[in-house]
Amino acid sequence: MKIGELSQRTGIPTRMLRYYESQGLIESRREYNGYRSYEECAVDHAVRVRGLVNAGLSTRMTRIVLEAERQCTLEEVPPCPVDLAKELTAELTAIEKRLACLTRSRNALKAYLARTQRSDVTPE
């Protein structure tokens, strides 16, 4: 599929898809005319990349997380240098803090809507 179709199917602007590709987060192959061509699996992958970036991860950390996910599917134990382990631990701590903040915000909004008797418009 071409980049326009990938954009349409994922809701990710073509400019952002090109940026993700330049950062090594998604892959395409070039056709004879120079156009990018994406495999079907690129749809889910691009959505995953976008989700990680929207969750606050840098593109560098997104690349590390995606590689860690890939390595977790393999049977062998992946290598993890001490510096990387420290960096991942710090990122994990930051994610936990963001999750706690988001959970508090979600609970406050749900409570507010319930008190205003507008819980009929909230998602389940």
N, C-alpha and C positions, 0 to 999 in steps of 0.2 A: 504494500500500500504506500501511497505517497504521503508526504508530510502533512498536506492539507487534510487528508482523510484521518490520519492519526490525531491531528488537532481536533477535528470535529468529533471523533469518537471518544476522546479523553477530556475535552473541554480545556485543554492546555494550549495556549497560543503558540503558533509556529515559531515565533521568536524565542520563546522559552524552551521549546523542544530542541532548537538549534543550540541554545546555550547548554542544555543538559548534555547534548552530544559532545560539545566542545570540552565539557568537564569530565567526559568519560563515563557518564551515568547511563546513557542509552546508546545503542548502536544502530547504524544503518549501513546499507551497502549502496554503492553508487551504480546507477545504470549507465549505459553507454552514452546517454545524453547529459550525464552529470547530476541527474535528479536523485534525491535520496529515496531509498526504498526500504520499507520496514516489514518485518515478519509480523504475523498475527500476535505472537506473544509480546510484542512491543506495547500493545495496548495496556495490558495489566502491569507491565514493568514501568511504563511511563507514569501510570496512576500511582504506583507504589513510590516512585521517586518524588513525585509532586507531594504526596502525603508526608513523606519524611521531611522534605524542605519546608512545607507549610507547618509542620510540627516544631520547627525551630532548629533543625539540624543544618549545619553548613553543607555545601555540596561535597566538601572533603570528607566530613563525617558521614554523610549519606553514602558515599562510595565505600567507606569502611564498613558501615552497617550492612550494605548489600553483599559485600564480600564475606562478611561473617555469616550472614544467612546462607549463602551458597556453601560455605565450608561446613556448616552444621549439617548439611545434607549428605556429606561425605562420611565414610566410615572411619577414616584416619583422624587422629587428633591434630587440629590445625596448630601451626606455630603461633606464638604470641610473645613477642619481645616485651621485656619489662616496661619500656617506655610506652608502648602501645597499650599494655594492660592498665597502666596508670591513667593514660588519656581516656580510655574507655570507661574506667571507673569514675573519673570526673564527669564525663558526659552522662553516665547513668545517674549520678547524683543530681545533675542539672535537670534531667528528664523527670526524675522523681519529684523534684520541687515544682516543676511546671504542671505535672499531673495533679499534685496536691492543690495547687492554686486553681487549676481548672475545675477540679472536683468541688472545691468550696464555692466557686462562682456558679457552677451548675446548680448546686444545692440551694444557694441563695435565690437564684432566679426561679427555680421550681417552687420554693416556699413563697416567694412574692406572688407568683401567679396563682398559687393555691389560695392565698389570703385574699387576693382580689377577685376570687371566684372566676378566674379566667383559665383555670386548669383544663377547660374543654378545648383549648387551642394548642395545648402542649403535646409534643410527641410522647409516645409511650416509652 
